[in-house]
Amino acid sequence: MKVELNVLDFLYRAVEVYPDRLALVDDPGVPGTLGRLTYGEIGQRVKGMASTLEAMGYQVGDRIGIVSPNAGKFLISYFGVSGYGRILVPINYRLNAEEVQYIVNHSGTRLLLIDPEYAEVFGDVKVEKAIILDGVEDAQLFAPLSEGASVPVWAGDEDFACSINYTSGTTSRPKGVQMTHRNAWLNASTLGWHTTVTDRDVLLHTLPMFHCNGWGMPYAVTGMGGTHVIQRKIDGESILANVENEGVTIACGAPAVWAATLQGAERRASEGRQIPGRDAMRVVTAGAPPPSRTVESIQEQLGWEFIQIYGLTETSPLLTVNRRPKEWDAMEPAELARRLSMAGTPSIGVRIAEDVDGEVLAQGNQVFKGYWEQPEETAKALANGWFHTGDGGVYRDGFLRILDRKKDVIITGGENVSSIEVEDALFQHPAVAEVAVIGVPDAKWGETVKALVVPKQGTDPTEKELQEFCRERLAHFKCPTSIEFRDELARTATGKLQKFKLRAPYWEGKDRLVN
């Protein structure tokens, strides 16, 4: 027997097994909040959404967009849209109106759901119909299934797109990644297995829910009957308060999220307040290679377990997992942190390789169906039966180490320099809060290494001080020849440094971004 995989399977189990269990703790401070709901109540609202969409004329295959920070209605949409054959288009709410308009047009989105905080920003986006998620305009859409109403019947097709997730656009116009039900189902199951999700887990949604559908963790936690706690905005104290008040056990996010959490913990410690979650909390990170100093602080200062995964939107996203094996139990904290800051081992069902140029290749059921309406780009990405990640790395003895985005390798005087390696060295300095290392043109060396640094509050490091600090830790040719201090660095909503924006001023007027 073969039963088509459907993301609705995860909710079906939760409703059947745990109808009276707390499923959702929505952010209480926004219009239209759903408050605290059980799985039975979530199930009725999901059916109600599916029924209302069909009554409004939206058919199987129609695209339904949502542009919103993390919210309970986002969780319902994962199932109420995708589970019944419509295609969810989660959109980054930090984009501008023109960028959202591009995604709406490119995806063919018919209905756009807009968070009330962003109603003015995106109010002029041209779409067939828009609904503000304020609890008034969307009251019917998110109401429980009304008595006598019918629920749509969809036979299901696991190779059909459950969502179109747009890439974060770190290099160019975003592309629409078609994630199938099979992609999402197997990604979530494998992720849940590797991170040991159980029915006792409480997930804090620190990761943007638009990004790879929360990496699939919302599906995994739902399937096991865990609880979802919505974190609308990233703030260290707010994260710690949710961990403390809601008994949070697991959260996902980019390194910048945990940097903010560590700052909040430092304030708590200075006030003599408790750091919650010690020996009970685990964090999963991806999106940018974390500095080993951050990893060590999470484990030692917070007492939280650190797990790193590696992947891309096109891989749903899970490709590799780095979680401490028993062989590392006796390691010193600094060495353990260094090991955990690397990408890790292939997740179950994934094959990893590297081509002759050092690009990381992958095969697995999580690899996407293709880019929406871009067959040529799809063919390039899936050439020769492998997904081409665009990342440079080394795969040895079952362990993947990401060296750099291929485009971010700095070639200075004929030597390759990994920006990640230089960034990691600078992060060891106690006055460095954030850093981005880029290549800039140089008449003598072709390119040279430049560091853009955000100092920690209350510190005043000098360029010379940081350069000497690097030279104690790196070969001299890898060290920054110049350092600029900034108030902030351009990042995507998922924590990735937008290096193309950081590099642009230095390469202005040049035909190529290499020298």
Secondary structure, DSSP 8 states (H G I E B T S, - for coil): ------THHHHHHHHHH-TTSEEEE--TTSTT---EEEHHHHHHHHHHHHHHHHHTT--TT-EEEEE-SS-HHHHHHHHHTGGGT-EEEEE-TTS-HHHHHHHHHHHTEEEEEE-GGGHHHHTT---SEEEE-SSSTTTTTTS---TT---------TTSEEEEEE---SSSS--EEEEEHHHHHHHHHHHHHHTT--TT-EEEE-S-TTSTTGGGHHHHHHHHT-EEEE--S--HHHHHHHHHHHT--EEEE-HHHHHHHHHHHHHHHHTT---TTTTT-EEEE-SS---HHHHHHIIIII--EEEEEEE-GGGSSEEEEE---GGGTTS-HHHHHHHHTS-BEE-TT-EEEE-TT-EEEEESTTS-SEETT-HHHHHHHTGGGSEEEEEEEEEETTEEEEEEEGGG-EEETTEEE-HHHHHHHHHTSTTEEEEEEEEEEETTTEEEEEEEEEE-TT----HHHHHHHHHTTS-GGGS-SEEEE-S---B-TTS-B-HHHHHGGGGTT-S-S--
